[in-house]
């Protein structure tokens, strides 16, 4: 059986705002995430905004917020908003 790669879901503007809010609640800034992962701060902002994808950044953000994966986090946000 072939391994099917799961593609990362892209947050819309409301979901992005919620991710920023949850990061703020956790006491973590995008600058801290960029420093921990050794990536540009703009890269973190672009992932949160849904303009770019990075498995490393997405995974880290999901873990900080308390989810096992980026897609699990996005799906959870979508069910809360719906």
Secondary structure, DSSP 8 states (H G I E B T S, - for coil): ------------HHHHHHHHHHHHHHT--HHHHHHHHT--HHHHHHHHHTS---HHHHHHHHHHHT-SSHHHHHHHHHHHH-
